[in-house]
Amino acid sequence: MRQGYVYIMANKPQGTLYIGVTSDIIKRVYEHKNDFIDGFTRKYELKSLVYYEVFDEIAEAIKREKQLKEWQRKWKIELIEKQNPKWEDLYETIL
């Protein structure tokens, strides 16, 4: 059994969003913050962890990631603001 995480990165409140899945959220967000990962998050400077969910198994996290990626942008913003209304970077809270 391997834990999984779904997370959302942003560049500013209600800005560009990226939804990802990982088994090591601390490492993965660190990689985003330090531009170790080429692509979308680097291009749009998505450095702020604004939302995450924890799952007992990685398969559950993958299923949830796919679900969230199908959501309307408005629903994603509402999800974030329900848990994190100030769009604070949550990275320090998971260290």
N, C-alpha and C positions, 0 to 999 in steps of 0.2 A: 504494500500500500504506500503510495507516494502522494503527499499533499500537493495541491495545486492552487494557483492564484489567477484570478482575472484582474486586470488593472487598467486604469485609464490615465494616460498622460495628457497634459495640456501645455500650451505656451502662455496662456493668460486666461482670466475668467471668461467663459463662454467663447473661447477662441478655438483653435484647431484641436481636434481630439484624436487620440490613438488608443485603440483597445488591443491589449495583448494578453497572452497567457504564458505562465511560467511555473516551474517547480521551485524556483529560488528567486523570490521577489526582491530581496535585498541586492543580490548580484545583478539582476536584470535591470533594475531601476538605476543602479550605479552606472551600468554600461550606457544607458540612455543619457544620463546626466553628463557623462564625460565623453560623449560622441564616439564611443567604441563601436557603435552599430551604424553602419552606413545605410542610408535610405530615408524613409518618410520622417522618422522622428528627428534625425539630424537636419534634414532639409527645412523642416518647419520649426526647429528649435524647441521641441517638446521636452521640457526639463522638469516639469512639475507633476508629481504623482498626486492626482486629485481624488482618486477613488480606487478601492480594491475590495475584492471578496476572497475569502478563504474556503477551500473545499477539501474534504478528506481524501479525495482521489483526483488525480490529474485529469482523468477522463470526464469527470463532472465539470471541471474548470473549462475544458475544451468545449464541451456542450454549451456552457453558459456564454463563452466568448462568441461562439457562432450565433447564438440568440441575440446578444447585444449588438453585434455588427449588423443585424437585420433591422434593428430598431430605428425609428425616426430620430433625427438629431434632437428634437425637442424633448423626447423621452429620455435620452441620454443625459441631457442637461438637467432635467428634473431629478433623475436618479442621483447625480452628483450633488446637486444643491440640497437634496433631502438629508444627505449624510455630511456634506461639507459645504455649507452655505457661503462661506467666505473664500472658497476655492484655495484653501491653504495647501501648501506642499506637505503631504503626509509622510514623506520619506523619513524624517527624523523620528516620527512616532513608531516606526517599525524596526528601528535599529536596536 
